[in-house]
Amino acid sequence: MLIAFLENNFFLETMPMKTLEHALELYPLAKLPVISRAERVRLCSALRTLMVMNPEFREDTARLFFSMHGHGRNIRRLLSDEPLELIAADADLPARLSRLVQSLCD
């Protein structure tokens, strides 16, 4: 769900199967259970519909958040990168994501 939320906030309107596959590769907690192709299709479909937000709301809140933290107002430029690539490129992020996921599961 965290990846679907992140994708949505990067203004990516759909979540293709390749994004789900990449997200599962980045899973920070131990080894993933085996998920069948049919289950992955259902999961991907559920995540697409779960994180639907009004585009104007997303843009307004993102602009407010970024300007409060000293960034420019061109949020489309700020959010133009692929979020999963940003995650994969940050060496410290897996440990932080593990702590976040564990705290959400506790």
Secondary structure as UniProt FT lines:
FT   HELIX           2..9
FT   TURN            10..11
FT   HELIX           17..25
FT   HELIX           37..50
FT   HELIX           55..68
FT   TURN            69..70
FT   HELIX           75..78
FT   HELIX           83..89
FT   TURN            91..92
FT   HELIX           93..105
//
